[in-house]
Amino acid sequence: MGVSLLGDLISLWIVFMVMYFAVAPHLNAINDIAQVLIFAGAGVTAGAVSSNFRRTFKRRQDRAETIHPEFEPWWHERMENLAEDVEFVKLPSVMRVIDIIFSLVSMAIMSVPLVIGFLLIKSKGREVLERQPRVGQGGRVFTRYKFNVHVSESGTPATHSDLFLIRSGIEQLPRLWNLLNGDLTLVGPKPENPALAIRYPQSCRWVFAYRPGLTGPVSPELRTWLTVQKFDAGTYLTQIVPLQSAYDRYYFALPTMRQLCIMTRALLLLMVPLIIENMMLSERSRTSYGVKSERAQSHSVPEMPATDCVPTGEQVSHVTKWSRHEYDRAFA
C-alpha cells in the first residue's frame, strides 16, 4: 500500500511539473511556490528511486542466501591467516589507468557479444553468471565472474551454445568487470583458487602481494606443457607453482617501460578468440617440434622446464591467458 501511494504521489508530481512548465511563462505570483514544490518532488523521486534500488538489491541478496545459505568455506580461516602475512605492493599508476581504459573500451566494443552471451545462457534457463572465489591482492578473496557455461565430466561443452561461447572467448568477457573494478590487472600472477592458495609453498606466497592478472608471464615451453599434460594437485603445487612464481618475480623486477611492452602483447592476446589461439599454438608447436627430425616428431610436447631454472627475458616476454589453465574441476 505504501509503495502504491508513493507511486501515485510521484505520478501527480510529474503531472504538476509538466503543467507548471506549460503555464509558468504566463504566471508570476506562484513561481516561487511552484519551484519549491518541484525541488521537493525531485527529492521525493530521488529517494524513491534509491529506495527501490536498495529493495531490489536486498531481495537479490535474500534470494541468493536462500539458494546458497551463508556459510564460511572450509578455507576461510586459513586464508585470513595467510592474508595477515602478505604485504600489499602498489604498482605504477599508469598500469591502473591502462586497465581502466582497456576495460571500458572493451566493454563498449564487446557490448553485442555480451548481449549474445547473456541471451544464450538465459535461453537455457540458467543463472547467467558463474561466480568463482579467487585470491586477490593482499590475500583478499574476491569474486571473479564469467558466463555460466556447462561442461561434462570429461571437460567437453554440454551444448553447442556452450561450445560457441568457449571457443569465441565470450565466456570470459564478464571478467572485464573485474578488470575495471580493480580486482584484476592485464598482466600479473595467476588468480588462484583459495583452496589451492592456502597450500602454496611458503616461498611462493609473496605473489599474493600483487594484483592478479588476466594474463601472466609464462614461457612457451611451460604454456604448451600446461595445455596438453594432465597432472595432480601435488605436481601443480610442488613443481608448477614455484616455476610460475619465478616468472612473476622476473617480470616485476623489470623496468616499468619493459612491463608496459609486455602489457601491449597481453592486449593483443586478449583480443584473439580461443579457437584462433589454439590454431596458432598448434601450428607453432608443429613448426618448433615436429619438422626437425623423426625424434622431434615423436616428442612433439616439450618437457617441463626445471623448477629451479632461471627465467630469461625472452621467456618472460611471452604471456598466456590464465583462463586456459583452470584446474578447479581437475583437482576437485
TINU-803299 format. One record per residue (C-alpha): x, y, z; residue in three letters. Coordinates in steps of 0.05 Angstrom, whole numbers. Example, Ala and Ser with C-alpha at 12.3 -4.5 7.8 and 13.67 -1.06 7.14 Angstrom:
<sites>
SITE, 246, -90, 156, Ala
SITE, 273, -21, 143, Ser
</sites>
This chain:
<sites>
SITE, 0, 0, 0, Met
SITE, 57, 48, 18, Gly
SITE, 93, 34, -47, Val
SITE, 29, 45, -86, Ser
SITE, 15, 111, -50, Leu
SITE, 86, 135, -63, Leu
SITE, 79, 117, -137, Gly
SITE, 14, 157, -141, Asp
SITE, 48, 217, -108, Leu
SITE, 106, 215, -156, Ile
SITE, 57, 209, -215, Ser
SITE, 19, 271, -191, Leu
SITE, 84, 308, -182, Trp
SITE, 105, 293, -253, Ile
SITE, 38, 317, -280, Val
SITE, 44, 380, -238, Phe
SITE, 114, 393, -263, Met
SITE, 92, 386, -336, Val
SITE, 34, 434, -324, Met
SITE, 80, 483, -289, Tyr
SITE, 129, 487, -346, Phe
SITE, 70, 496, -393, Ala
SITE, 38, 555, -356, Val
SITE, 98, 584, -318, Ala
SITE, 115, 636, -371, Pro
SITE, 45, 667, -360, His
SITE, 47, 667, -284, Leu
SITE, 89, 706, -235, Asn
SITE, 57, 701, -166, Ala
SITE, 63, 627, -155, Ile
SITE, 131, 616, -187, Asn
SITE, 168, 612, -120, Asp
SITE, 118, 564, -91, Ile
SITE, 119, 521, -153, Ala
SITE, 195, 518, -153, Gln
SITE, 195, 495, -80, Val
SITE, 145, 440, -98, Leu
SITE, 188, 419, -157, Ile
SITE, 250, 413, -115, Phe
SITE, 211, 375, -62, Ala
SITE, 184, 329, -114, Gly
SITE, 253, 318, -143, Ala
SITE, 278, 298, -74, Gly
SITE, 220, 250, -64, Val
SITE, 232, 219, -132, Thr
SITE, 307, 211, -119, Ala
SITE, 292, 180, -52, Gly
SITE, 241, 133, -82, Ala
SITE, 289, 110, -137, Val
SITE, 345, 100, -86, Ser
SITE, 298, 61, -40, Ser
SITE, 275, 18, -99, Asn
SITE, 347, 1, -116, Phe
SITE, 362, -18, -44, Arg
SITE, 300, -62, -40, Arg
SITE, 318, -96, -105, Thr
SITE, 389, -108, -82, Phe
SITE, 363, -135, -15, Lys
SITE, 315, -182, -50, Arg
SITE, 371, -210, -93, Arg
SITE, 415, -219, -32, Gln
SITE, 359, -255, 5, Asp
SITE, 346, -299, -55, Arg
SITE, 420, -315, -61, Ala
SITE, 423, -332, 13, Glu
SITE, 362, -377, 5, Thr
SITE, 394, -415, -54, Ile
SITE, 464, -414, -24, His
SITE, 458, -409, 52, Pro
SITE, 511, -365, 81, Glu
SITE, 569, -404, 109, Phe
SITE, 643, -397, 116, Glu
SITE, 682, -441, 67, Pro
SITE, 729, -490, 100, Trp
SITE, 788, -449, 75, Trp
SITE, 763, -383, 103, His
SITE, 802, -381, 168, Glu
SITE, 865, -406, 136, Arg
SITE, 860, -353, 82, Met
SITE, 853, -299, 135, Glu
SITE, 916, -325, 169, Asn
SITE, 952, -325, 102, Leu
SITE, 930, -253, 86, Ala
SITE, 958, -228, 153, Glu
SITE, 1028, -246, 129, Asp
SITE, 1021, -218, 59, Val
SITE, 1044, -148, 41, Glu
SITE, 1010, -101, -7, Phe
SITE, 1053, -77, -66, Val
SITE, 1028, -16, -103, Lys
SITE, 1043, -16, -178, Leu
SITE, 1054, 46, -221, Pro
SITE, 990, 87, -231, Ser
SITE, 999, 84, -307, Val
SITE, 983, 10, -306, Met
SITE, 918, 21, -269, Arg
SITE, 900, 75, -320, Val
SITE, 913, 26, -377, Ile
SITE, 869, -26, -342, Asp
SITE, 811, 23, -336, Ile
SITE, 816, 48, -408, Ile
SITE, 822, -22, -436, Phe
SITE, 763, -49, -396, Ser
SITE, 717, 10, -414, Leu
SITE, 735, 7, -488, Val
SITE, 729, -68, -490, Ser
SITE, 661, -69, -456, Met
SITE, 637, -17, -506, Ala
SITE, 664, -56, -566, Ile
SITE, 641, -123, -539, Met
SITE, 572, -100, -520, Ser
SITE, 539, -142, -575, Val
SITE, 578, -206, -556, Pro
SITE, 560, -193, -483, Leu
SITE, 486, -189, -501, Val
SITE, 492, -252, -544, Ile
SITE, 524, -289, -486, Gly
SITE, 470, -264, -438, Phe
SITE, 414, -287, -484, Leu
SITE, 445, -355, -499, Leu
SITE, 454, -370, -425, Ile
SITE, 386, -343, -406, Lys
SITE, 352, -385, -460, Ser
SITE, 378, -447, -424, Lys
SITE, 343, -426, -360, Gly
SITE, 409, -419, -322, Arg
SITE, 439, -366, -277, Glu
SITE, 475, -320, -326, Val
SITE, 540, -312, -287, Leu
SITE, 585, -362, -252, Glu
SITE, 618, -333, -190, Arg
SITE, 686, -360, -171, Gln
SITE, 725, -342, -108, Pro
SITE, 796, -321, -124, Arg
SITE, 854, -294, -84, Val
SITE, 867, -221, -99, Gly
SITE, 920, -171, -79, Gln
SITE, 939, -174, -6, Gly
SITE, 907, -243, 2, Gly
SITE, 838, -213, -3, Arg
SITE, 787, -261, -33, Val
SITE, 744, -231, -89, Phe
SITE, 690, -258, -135, Thr
SITE, 711, -269, -207, Arg
SITE, 657, -272, -260, Tyr
SITE, 647, -310, -324, Lys
SITE, 587, -334, -364, Phe
SITE, 556, -397, -335, Asn
SITE, 574, -448, -389, Val
SITE, 566, -522, -373, His
SITE, 616, -576, -388, Val
SITE, 612, -651, -379, Ser
SITE, 655, -692, -332, Glu
SITE, 703, -705, -389, Ser
SITE, 711, -630, -399, Gly
SITE, 672, -624, -464, Thr
SITE, 619, -569, -472, Pro
SITE, 549, -593, -454, Ala
SITE, 514, -558, -513, Thr
SITE, 531, -526, -579, His
SITE, 519, -457, -549, Ser
SITE, 568, -473, -493, Asp
SITE, 619, -494, -545, Leu
SITE, 608, -429, -583, Phe
SITE, 616, -386, -521, Leu
SITE, 680, -422, -501, Ile
SITE, 714, -421, -569, Arg
SITE, 695, -349, -584, Ser
SITE, 721, -325, -517, Gly
SITE, 653, -294, -499, Ile
SITE, 652, -339, -437, Glu
SITE, 707, -296, -406, Gln
SITE, 681, -227, -423, Leu
SITE, 648, -214, -355, Pro
SITE, 719, -212, -326, Arg
SITE, 725, -144, -357, Leu
SITE, 684, -120, -297, Trp
SITE, 737, -149, -250, Asn
SITE, 789, -111, -290, Leu
SITE, 751, -46, -285, Leu
SITE, 736, -57, -211, Asn
SITE, 810, -66, -195, Gly
SITE, 806, -140, -177, Asp
SITE, 850, -158, -236, Leu
SITE, 902, -125, -279, Thr
SITE, 925, -141, -350, Leu
SITE, 989, -178, -331, Val
SITE, 1001, -208, -263, Gly
SITE, 1004, -272, -223, Pro
SITE, 951, -325, -232, Lys
SITE, 885, -310, -196, Pro
SITE, 887, -372, -152, Glu
SITE, 831, -414, -121, Asn
SITE, 834, -403, -45, Pro
SITE, 831, -478, -34, Ala
SITE, 898, -483, -71, Leu
SITE, 927, -417, -47, Ala
SITE, 929, -440, 25, Ile
SITE, 972, -498, 3, Arg
SITE, 1023, -456, -34, Tyr
SITE, 1096, -466, -12, Pro
SITE, 1116, -412, 37, Gln
SITE, 1169, -387, -12, Ser
SITE, 1116, -373, -66, Cys
SITE, 1064, -336, -25, Arg
SITE, 1096, -269, -39, Trp
SITE, 1057, -268, -106, Val
SITE, 993, -252, -67, Phe
SITE, 1022, -183, -51, Ala
SITE, 1009, -165, -124, Tyr
SITE, 945, -156, -163, Arg
SITE, 930, -219, -203, Pro
SITE, 923, -214, -279, Gly
SITE, 880, -234, -337, Leu
SITE, 946, -258, -367, Thr
SITE, 1013, -276, -338, Gly
SITE, 1086, -285, -359, Pro
SITE, 1098, -358, -379, Val
SITE, 1150, -388, -425, Ser
SITE, 1124, -420, -489, Pro
SITE, 1150, -488, -466, Glu
SITE, 1113, -485, -400, Leu
SITE, 1050, -459, -433, Arg
SITE, 1049, -517, -482, Thr
SITE, 1064, -567, -426, Trp
SITE, 1007, -539, -383, Leu
SITE, 959, -541, -441, Thr
SITE, 968, -614, -462, Val
SITE, 992, -650, -399, Gln
SITE, 950, -677, -342, Lys
SITE, 976, -672, -271, Phe
SITE, 952, -675, -200, Asp
SITE, 949, -621, -146, Ala
SITE, 1015, -646, -116, Gly
SITE, 1052, -636, -181, Thr
SITE, 1020, -568, -190, Tyr
SITE, 1038, -543, -121, Leu
SITE, 1109, -570, -117, Thr
SITE, 1133, -560, -189, Gln
SITE, 1089, -513, -229, Ile
SITE, 1074, -460, -175, Val
SITE, 1149, -448, -160, Pro
SITE, 1163, -442, -234, Leu
SITE, 1105, -393, -245, Gln
SITE, 1128, -351, -185, Ser
SITE, 1198, -348, -215, Ala
SITE, 1170, -319, -279, Tyr
SITE, 1127, -270, -238, Asp
SITE, 1188, -248, -197, Arg
SITE, 1228, -235, -261, Tyr
SITE, 1170, -195, -291, Tyr
SITE, 1161, -150, -231, Phe
SITE, 1236, -136, -228, Ala
SITE, 1234, -108, -299, Leu
SITE, 1233, -33, -312, Pro
SITE, 1164, -2, -320, Thr
SITE, 1174, 10, -395, Met
SITE, 1191, -63, -406, Arg
SITE, 1129, -84, -367, Gln
SITE, 1087, -37, -410, Leu
SITE, 1114, -72, -472, Cys
SITE, 1093, -139, -444, Ile
SITE, 1024, -109, -427, Met
SITE, 1018, -90, -501, Thr
SITE, 1030, -162, -520, Arg
SITE, 977, -182, -470, Ala
SITE, 927, -133, -501, Leu
SITE, 937, -166, -569, Leu
SITE, 930, -236, -539, Leu
SITE, 865, -218, -503, Leu
SITE, 834, -197, -570, Met
SITE, 846, -265, -601, Val
SITE, 787, -315, -596, Pro
SITE, 806, -382, -563, Leu
SITE, 795, -423, -626, Ile
SITE, 844, -380, -666, Ile
SITE, 893, -380, -609, Glu
SITE, 891, -456, -607, Asn
SITE, 905, -459, -681, Met
SITE, 964, -412, -673, Met
SITE, 993, -453, -616, Leu
SITE, 983, -518, -653, Ser
SITE, 1019, -491, -715, Glu
SITE, 1075, -462, -673, Arg
SITE, 1084, -528, -637, Ser
SITE, 1088, -566, -703, Arg
SITE, 1138, -516, -730, Thr
SITE, 1181, -517, -668, Ser
SITE, 1179, -591, -651, Tyr
SITE, 1151, -630, -708, Gly
SITE, 1192, -618, -770, Val
SITE, 1264, -622, -747, Lys
SITE, 1271, -697, -743, Ser
SITE, 1235, -762, -732, Glu
SITE, 1257, -759, -659, Arg
SITE, 1228, -689, -652, Ala
SITE, 1163, -712, -684, Gln
SITE, 1157, -768, -633, Ser
SITE, 1165, -717, -576, His
SITE, 1121, -660, -601, Ser
SITE, 1106, -638, -529, Val
SITE, 1166, -603, -496, Pro
SITE, 1189, -626, -428, Glu
SITE, 1170, -585, -368, Met
SITE, 1226, -535, -351, Pro
SITE, 1264, -550, -288, Ala
SITE, 1234, -520, -225, Thr
SITE, 1299, -485, -206, Asp
SITE, 1313, -457, -276, Cys
SITE, 1326, -382, -282, Val
SITE, 1277, -347, -329, Pro
SITE, 1303, -305, -386, Thr
SITE, 1277, -240, -414, Gly
SITE, 1254, -275, -477, Glu
SITE, 1213, -325, -438, Gln
SITE, 1181, -274, -393, Val
SITE, 1162, -231, -453, Ser
SITE, 1111, -285, -471, His
SITE, 1044, -285, -436, Val
SITE, 986, -333, -431, Thr
SITE, 913, -326, -414, Lys
SITE, 903, -353, -344, Trp
SITE, 833, -376, -366, Ser
SITE, 869, -431, -406, Arg
SITE, 897, -461, -342, His
SITE, 839, -472, -294, Glu
SITE, 845, -534, -251, Tyr
SITE, 786, -528, -203, Asp
SITE, 749, -588, -233, Arg
SITE, 812, -629, -244, Ala
SITE, 833, -623, -171, Phe
SITE, 764, -627, -140, Ala
</sites>
